[in-house]
Amino acid sequence: MSSENLAGRTIAGYRLLERVGEGGTAEVYRAEHPERGPCAFKVLRQRLRGDPTAVKRFLREAGYGSRVRHPGVVRTYEYGEADGLHYLALEWAEGKSLADYVHRAERLAPAQVGRMVRQLADALSAAHQAGIIHRDLKPENIIYDEATERVKLLDFGIARDAELPAEERLTRTGFFVGTLQYVAPEALSGELVDGRADIFSLATITYWLLTGVHPYTGRTPRELFQQLLTAAPVPLNQAVAGLEFPAALEAAVMRGLARDPAKRQPTVVAFAAEVDAGIAAGPAPKGGGLLDALKRAVGRRR
């Protein structure tokens, strides 16, 4: 059952124009502010307003996002409580989610993937330098603007402060956070992770952008969970029949997917640099782009 629709109301100076999205914890509105112009306005869902932990997590997301200042990160304007509502006002980023863009795109060339990865690495590096580990990097949490070819990172809902004492964490030990298709293996036990977990997630996104499939083939959460803990990812050049990439590019992506964090690149920027070098090491694959790869993958399953 959908909660109340706040469109038409003015909260903390923001005129809510229309509801554009909703998740498990918050609803998102397109809003207008007299000084800032178009904004995104997140409101904690009605059923969670009396839950102290949910409120603390919502405010934590707002606080973490406000600490990261970078062109590749959706800017946090302000957050607080007004009219009994906990809210978060954000920059309105033009474009669609990267997931939506890829599903519509006819072709994603390796060079385009490289540009996206480089931008994401710069944004994540800014977060890491601010002491923030994202932990939920995935295409749905990335905005892509086709007109400018720019990506922006958003959603620090389950981010972690690298300096936060263990007793202040809101995640229970033994429970992982993140999206299973993109989460780092070391996060599956709910243990404390560092920036190398974001490298694994970025490497998974890179793999998916290049091939249209994921490095682990589990069809159920249980299967995928087990593979992440015990199995090796499918090598990049074996992901889709007939689709081949330079060996250096495959090596860079697979290094980022190493189960042992110590075997990955030391930073997200180093990962992006290796991907760039790998792309430069050879021509674009003759097999075409993402659409062709997806067609071949579908054909193999028939």
N, C-alpha and C positions, 0 to 999 in steps of 0.2 A: 504494500500500500504506500502510495507516494505521500510525502509530507506536505506541509503547507507551502504554497507558492508565494514568495515574497515580492514578485515582480510588481512594479508600480510604487513600492515604498521607498522612502529615503532613509538610509541608516548611516549615521556618522558622517553625513554630508554627501553620501554616494547615492545617486538615483539608480535603483535597480530596474533595468529595462526588460530583461528576459532571462529565464533560466536556461542555461546552455549545457548543463551537465550535472550529474550527481553520482556520488560513490557511496561507499559504506559509511563514511564518517561525515561527509560534507556535501553541500550543494554549491554549484558555481553559477554565478549570474554575470551577464554582461552589464556593466554599469557605467555611469557617467559622473565625473567629478568636475566641479566648476573650474578648478585650476589644473588638474591632471588630465582631464579629457577622458577618453575611453579607458576603462579598467576592467579587470576580472575581480569579482567579489565572492569570496568563499565564506559560507556560513555553516557552522557546526549543526548537524542534523538535530531536529527537535527532540528525538528520543534519547539523545546523548547529552543534552544540556545539564542533566542532573547527575551525570557520571563524572566524578572528580578526575579519574584516570583519563577518560576520553578528552576532557577539557584540557588537562595538562599536556596530553599528546598533541592536541590541536595547536596549543600555544607554543609548544616546542617546535613544531614545523615552522610556524611563523617566525620564531626567534632564530632558528637556524638559517632560514632563507634570507633573513634580513642581514645576516653576517657576511653573505657572499655578494660581492659587487663585481660584476663582470658582464660584458655585452652578451655573452653566451648563456647567461642565467637570467630567467625571468625575474625582474626586480620586485622586491617587496616594498610597498609604500608604507603601510602601517597595519597594525593589528590591535585588537582589544575587545572590549565589550560595550555594547550600546543597545538600549531597549531590550535588555535581557538576552541578547544574541552575542555569541562569540564570533568574531569576523576576522577576515584576512583580506586586505586589499592589495592587488598585484597589478603589475604592468599588463596591459592587454597586448598579447603577442599575436601578430598577424600570421596566418597560415593554419595548417592542420597538423595532427599528430603524424610523426614519421611513419607509424604503422599504416595510417590511412593513405599517405602519399605512396608508399611502396606498393600497396595493394592496387593502386590505380596506375602506377607508372608502367610505361611500355618497356623501358630499359633503364637499368642503373649500371652505368659504366664504372669500372674500377676507379677511374680518376675521380668520379663524382663521390664514390664511397670514401675515397681517401680524404677529400675535402671535408666531408661530414665528420669523419673520425678525428681529423685534426682539430676541428672546432669543438667537438665534444670533449676531447682531451684537454684543451685549453680551459674550458669551463670547469671540468672536474678538478683540474689542477688548482684553480682558484679556490674551489671548495675545500680541497685538501689543505691548502695553505692557510685557510681560515679555521682549520681543525675539524672540518665536517666530512664524514664519510657518507655518501649518498645511500648506498645499500639497496636501492630499488631502481636501478638504471634499466630501462626497457624502452622500446619504440613508442609505447603509449605515453611515456613521460618525457617525450622530446617533441618540440614543435618545429616544423619545417616550413619555411616560407619559400615557395617556388620562385617568386619574383626576385628575391635577393639571394637565393640559394644559401640562406643562413639557417642554422639550427639554434634552438634555445632549450636549455635544460630547465625542468620544473619539477615540482612535487618533492619536497623534503619531508614528507609525512613520516617516514621511518628512518630518516637519517640519524646519525649518531655523532655525538661530540667525541672526538678522539681523546680528549683529556678528561671526560666525565668519569668519576669514580664508579666502580661496578655497582655499588649499593644504590646509586641514583638512577640506574638504567630502568627503563619501563618495559623491557623485553625479558620474559622469564627464561632462565637458563634451560636449555633442552628443547627450545622451540625456535625454529629459524624464522627470519623475516625476509620478505622479498618475493619475487615472482619466480617460481621453480624453474622455468625455462631459461632464466638469466642469472640465477643466484649462484654465487661461488660455493664450491663444495665445503669449504671450511665454515660457512655460515649455517650449514644444515643442522648442526648440533646446538645452535643458538649461542655459540661462543663469541667472544669479542673478536671483531675483525678490523683490519686496517685498510688503507687505500688500495691494497692489492686485490681486495675483493671487487672493487670497482673496475680494476683492469680486466678481471675475468668477465664481468658483465659487458664491458665495452668490446672485448674480443668476441663474445657471443653475438653481439649486435653486428659486428663487422662481418662475421661468418655468414649471418643471416642476410645481410645486405648484398653480399657477393653471390650467394647461392640460392636464396629463397627457402632454405631449410635450416634446421638447427643441428649443432654438432652432436647431440645425443638423440637417439631415435625412439626413446621410450614413448609408448602410446598412452600410458596411464600415469598418474602422479606417483604411484608406488614404483613402477618400472623406472621412471625418470629419476626418482630419488635414489634408487639403488645404483643406477648407472653413474650418476654423479659421484657417488662414493667409491665405486669399485672399478668402473670401466674407463677405457680410454675414449676420447671423442673421435668421431669419424674424421680422418684427415681431410683437409679442405679439398684436395684434388680428387677425392673419392666421394664427395658429397653428391654430385650429380653427374651421371654418365655423359661424357663428351664435353664437359665444362672443365677447362684447365687454366691454372694461374701460374705465374712465375714461382719457381721453387722458393725464392726468398720471401715472397708474400705469404705462401703457405707456412713457412717456418715462423714468420712473425706472428701470424694469427694463432698457430698451434702453441707457440710459447706463451702467449697470453692466456691460453686455455689450460695451462699446466695445473694439475690437481694440487701440487705443492706450491704455495704462494711464493716460496723462495726461488722457484725456477722461472717465475714470470719476469717480465721487464720490471725494473725498479720503480718506475712511475708511469702514469697514464701518458705523459708527454713522450717518454721513451718508447712506449708501445706505438703511438701514432707515428713517430719518426721511423720506426722499423717497417710499419705498414707502407708509409710513403716510399721508402727505399725499395721495398718489395714490388710495389706497383711500377716504379721507374725501371726495375730490372728487366722488364720484358714488355712486349706489346699486349694489348687487351686480348682476352681469349677469343678465338675464332668462333666459338660456339654461341656468341651473342650475349645478351644481357640477362637480366633477371626473368623477364617474361619467357624467353626461350628456354631458360633453365627449368622454370616451373612446368612448361609444356612437356619437356622431356621427362621430368619426374612423374607427372601424371601418366604419361605414356607407359612408363616402366611398371606402374601399378596395375595397368589393365590386363 
